[in-house]
Amino acid sequence: MNIAQNTSRVWRRMRGVLALGRAVLLDSSAGVQTAQVQIGPLETHDGVPDVAHYGFTSAPQPSARYVIGFVAGDRANPVAIGSNDAASRKTGLQRGEVAIYSDLGQTVYLTRTGIVIDGAGLPMTIQNTPTLTVTGDIRADGAIIAGYGSADQVGLQTHTHPSAPSGAPSAPTAGS
């Protein structure tokens, strides 16, 4: 092979190192998530590893676009190295801000002035932690209920002590 042929071969491989595609199928049941990725109407790859940074994972919707890298330019050796879904991506972030978001509008948003968690009208559960410690004030627009669902359930707004006249605040008494 001459230099021109070698250069042409290397250039073809370099042009084929990256591609954009969509995940048609997704399997997140194993340690490494895999996808069936379609790149244009004629090219489909099965079992494409969808790598993510340590501690992060997601299962993008079919509308998400994937950046596919081909190891050593070999189209038979693809790996998904990034994904984005423009329809659900949180927009308007300032430089230095970070957000985790879902297609339902749920966000954890690290702003320049504090952290904002938006549950998008869905319930939030904190589980498997024996203690929750808050080192500042707690402000709630809704009810605060201790022992929820148990026989000892107590509502902060409706709780009274036996020694208090109706509606008046009182100090706790032993055993109450």
C-alpha positions, 0 to 999 in steps of 0.5 A: 500500500502506498502513502495515499492509500494509507492516508485514505484508509486512516481518514475513513476510520477517523470520519467514522469514529463518532455518530449520532443515533437514537436508542430504540431498545434499552436494557438496564437490568445488568451492571452495564446498561445496553441499548439497541441504537439506530444511526440513520435508516440503514445502520442499527447496533445491538447491545451497545454499552451505555457508559455513565460517570460513576454514581450516575445512571439514567434510562433515556426516553426513545426521543433522546439522542446518543453520541456513539463512539466506535473504538478504533474507528471500528463500526462493529465496536460501538459504545454510547458516550453521551445522551441528551433529550432536548424536550426534557432538558432543564434550560436557563442554567447560569454558568456553574449551576448543575441540575438533575432532571427527568422527563416528568419535570422533577429536578434537583437544581444546584443554583448560584443561591441555593438548592431547589428540589422540584417534585413536579407534583409527585410524592417524595420519599426519603428511605432507609435512613434511621435519622434525618438531621436538619441544621436550620429552620424547617418551614412547611406550608402543609401538615406535619405529622409524626408517626403517620399511619400508626395509632400514635399519629400526632399532627403538629397543628392539631396536637394539644396536651391534656392540661391545656384549655382548648386551643391554647398552647401548653408545655408537654406533660410527662407521657404525653 
